[in-house]
Amino acid sequence: MDKDRIAGSAKDFAGKVEGTVGDIAGDAKTQAEGRVREATGTAQNLYGQAKDAAREATDAAVSYAKDTYENSGDTFRDGSQAIAKKVQENPLGSMLIAGGIGFALALLMSRSPRRPPPRRWRYYG
């Protein structure tokens, strides 16, 4: 719990007490001061609640990121094992797929870049 929430709750309670004392005594000044202190305490309490919520959201995000990072190695390892199993089950198909990928990459890398057609300059004089 944030210290602003504690202080805000205390001010809110003190403001309510002061406002009630002002009501009972018929003192408008004490009553008004109590209402102001109550409003200040409520605002400080809400500020503390917002800080707590932000802290909890940050902690949850950090925890989620750590879990994801820790589990990423397992996912990679599982994927590698699945690929190795498929290659062992069908070695010829795997070699054909790898050859096709290599051929496609070779075509993409050996193509010359496209050039725009040359411009024809005309002089109008």
C-alpha positions in Angstrom: 0.0 0.0 0.0 1.3 3.4 -1.0 2.1 6.0 1.7 -0.1 8.5 -0.2 -3.1 6.2 0.3 -2.5 6.0 4.1 -1.9 9.8 4.4 -4.9 10.5 2.2 -7.2 8.2 4.2 -6.1 9.9 7.4 -6.7 13.4 6.0 -10.1 12.3 4.7 -11.1 10.9 8.1 -9.8 14.0 9.9 -11.7 16.2 7.5 -14.9 14.3 8.0 -14.5 14.6 11.8 -13.6 18.3 11.5 -16.6 18.9 9.2 -18.9 17.1 11.6 -17.6 19.1 14.6 -18.2 22.3 12.5 -21.8 21.1 11.8 -22.5 20.4 15.5 -20.9 23.6 16.7 -22.5 25.6 13.9 -19.1 27.0 13.0 -19.0 27.6 9.2 -15.2 28.1 9.1 -14.5 24.8 10.9 -17.1 23.1 8.7 -15.5 24.5 5.5 -11.9 23.6 6.6 -13.1 20.1 7.3 -14.6 19.7 3.8 -11.4 21.1 2.3 -9.2 18.6 4.3 -11.6 15.8 3.4 -11.4 16.7 -0.4 -7.6 16.9 -0.1 -7.4 13.5 1.6 -9.7 11.9 -1.0 -7.5 13.3 -3.8 -4.3 12.1 -2.1 -5.9 8.7 -1.6 -6.9 8.4 -5.2 -3.3 9.4 -6.2 -2.0 6.6 -4.1 -4.4 4.2 -5.6 -3.2 5.2 -9.1 0.4 4.7 -8.1 -0.4 1.3 -6.7 -2.2 0.3 -9.8 0.7 1.4 -12.0 3.1 -0.5 -9.8 1.0 -3.6 -10.0 0.7 -3.3 -13.8 4.5 -2.8 -14.1 5.2 -5.8 -11.9 2.8 -8.0 -13.9 4.4 -6.9 -17.2 7.9 -7.7 -15.9 6.7 -11.1 -14.6 5.1 -11.9 -18.0 8.3 -10.8 -19.9 10.5 -13.0 -17.6 8.2 -16.0 -18.0 8.2 -15.5 -21.8 12.0 -15.2 -21.9 12.5 -18.3 -19.8 10.1 -20.4 -21.9 11.4 -19.3 -25.2 14.3 -21.8 -25.0 11.8 -24.6 -24.5 9.8 -23.6 -27.5 12.9 -23.4 -29.7 14.1 -26.8 -28.5 10.7 -28.3 -29.1 10.6 -26.9 -32.6 14.1 -28.2 -33.4 13.2 -31.6 -32.2 10.0 -31.7 -34.3 12.0 -30.7 -37.4 14.7 -33.3 -36.7 12.0 -36.0 -36.3 10.4 -35.0 -39.7 13.7 -35.1 -41.4 14.4 -38.6 -40.0 11.0 -39.8 -41.1 11.3 -38.4 -44.7 14.9 -37.7 -45.7 14.3 -37.5 -49.4 11.5 -35.0 -49.1 13.6 -32.9 -46.7 16.5 -32.8 -49.2 14.2 -31.8 -52.0 12.7 -29.0 -49.9 16.1 -27.8 -48.8 17.3 -27.8 -52.4 14.3 -25.9 -53.6 14.8 -23.2 -51.0 18.5 -23.0 -51.9 17.7 -22.7 -55.6 15.1 -19.9 -54.9 17.6 -18.0 -52.8 20.3 -18.3 -55.4 17.9 -16.9 -58.0 16.9 -14.0 -55.8 20.5 -13.1 -55.0 21.9 -13.4 -58.6 19.2 -11.2 -60.2 20.4 -7.8 -61.2 18.4 -5.0 -59.7 15.7 -3.5 -61.9 16.7 -0.2 -63.5 14.3 2.4 -64.8 14.4 3.0 -68.6 16.9 5.6 -69.7 15.5 9.1 -69.9 15.6 10.9 -73.3 16.5 14.5 -72.9 15.1 16.9 -75.4 16.1 20.4 -75.8 13.5 22.9 -76.9 15.2 26.0 -77.9 
